[in-house]
Amino acid sequence: MPRIKTSLKENDVKEGKLVKVGIDKKSIVLTRVTGKLYAMDSVCSHKGGPLEQGKLEGYNLICPWHGGHFDIRNAKASPSTHWVTDLHSYPVSVDSADGKISVDTG
């Protein structure tokens, strides 16, 4: 699984904020919930809504276009929004030497 280092440092992703990055030709949204970093696809599976513009409620990421819900921890679609399908989540790590965020995109 390729580990791609982003230009972002750990402190660039604030608690509860959504940040879009382009990694390995993928559009990914990063966020921090209760101190832990998470990464998942940033394009909604319904009609392509920009999830980085969505709303985060706990671990629940809500698409700004049609309200699809995804669990930021695993990118699974909520059964309550049956019109969306699961996306991909990606492991995140932080380089202890420079503090930069890496995402495993494999």
C-alpha positions as CSV (number, residue, x, y, z in Angstrom):
1,M,0.0,0.0,0.0
2,P,1.7,3.3,-1.0
3,R,2.1,5.8,1.7
4,I,1.8,9.3,0.3
5,K,3.2,12.2,2.3
6,T,1.0,15.3,2.1
7,S,2.2,18.9,2.4
8,L,0.0,19.2,5.5
9,K,1.4,19.0,9.0
10,E,-0.5,17.5,11.9
11,N,-1.5,20.9,13.3
12,D,-3.0,21.9,9.9
13,V,-6.0,19.6,10.5
14,K,-8.0,21.1,13.4
15,E,-10.5,19.2,15.5
16,G,-13.9,18.8,13.6
17,K,-12.7,20.7,10.5
18,L,-12.7,19.1,7.0
19,V,-9.7,19.6,4.7
20,K,-9.5,18.4,1.1
21,V,-6.2,17.1,-0.4
22,G,-5.3,15.5,-3.7
23,I,-3.3,12.3,-3.1
24,D,-2.2,9.9,-5.8
25,K,-4.9,11.2,-8.2
26,K,-7.5,10.8,-5.5
27,S,-9.6,13.5,-3.9
28,I,-9.5,12.8,-0.1
29,V,-11.0,14.6,2.9
30,L,-9.0,14.7,6.1
31,T,-10.4,15.5,9.5
32,R,-9.6,15.1,13.2
33,V,-12.2,13.7,15.7
34,T,-11.3,13.3,19.4
35,G,-7.7,13.9,18.5
36,K,-7.4,11.1,15.9
37,L,-6.9,11.8,12.2
38,Y,-9.2,10.2,9.5
39,A,-9.1,10.2,5.7
40,M,-11.8,9.1,3.2
41,D,-12.9,9.8,-0.3
42,S,-14.1,13.4,-0.6
43,V,-16.6,12.9,-3.4
44,C,-20.1,11.7,-2.4
45,S,-21.2,8.5,-4.1
46,H,-24.7,9.9,-4.8
47,K,-24.2,12.8,-7.2
48,G,-20.5,13.8,-6.6
49,G,-21.1,16.3,-3.8
50,P,-17.9,17.9,-2.3
51,L,-17.7,16.2,1.2
52,E,-15.1,18.7,2.4
53,Q,-17.8,21.3,2.3
54,G,-20.1,19.1,4.3
55,K,-20.9,19.1,8.0
56,L,-19.2,16.9,10.6
57,E,-21.4,15.8,13.6
58,G,-19.3,13.5,15.8
59,Y,-18.1,10.8,13.4
60,N,-20.9,11.5,11.0
61,L,-19.9,13.4,7.8
62,I,-23.0,14.9,6.0
63,C,-22.9,15.7,2.3
64,P,-23.7,19.3,1.6
65,W,-25.7,18.6,-1.5
66,H,-28.3,15.9,-0.6
67,G,-27.6,15.0,3.0
68,G,-26.0,11.6,2.6
69,H,-24.3,10.4,5.8
70,F,-20.9,8.7,6.1
71,D,-19.0,7.4,9.1
72,I,-15.6,9.2,8.9
73,R,-13.9,6.3,10.6
74,N,-14.6,3.8,7.8
75,A,-16.4,5.7,5.0
76,K,-19.5,3.5,5.4
77,A,-22.8,5.0,4.3
78,S,-25.5,5.2,6.9
79,P,-28.5,2.9,6.3
80,S,-30.6,6.0,7.0
81,T,-29.4,7.6,3.8
82,H,-29.9,4.6,1.5
83,W,-29.3,6.5,-1.7
84,V,-25.5,6.7,-1.0
85,T,-23.1,3.9,-1.1
86,D,-19.9,3.2,0.9
87,L,-16.7,5.1,0.0
88,H,-13.1,4.3,0.8
89,S,-11.3,5.2,3.9
90,Y,-7.5,5.4,4.2
91,P,-5.1,4.9,7.1
92,V,-3.4,8.1,8.3
93,S,0.0,8.5,10.0
94,V,2.2,11.4,11.1
95,D,5.9,11.5,10.5
96,S,7.5,12.0,13.9
97,A,10.5,13.8,12.3
98,D,8.7,16.6,10.4
99,G,5.1,16.3,11.6
100,K,3.7,15.8,8.0
101,I,0.6,13.7,7.4
102,S,0.8,10.6,5.3
103,V,-2.1,8.7,3.8
104,D,-2.0,5.1,2.7
105,T,-3.8,5.1,-0.6
106,G,-3.3,1.4,-1.7
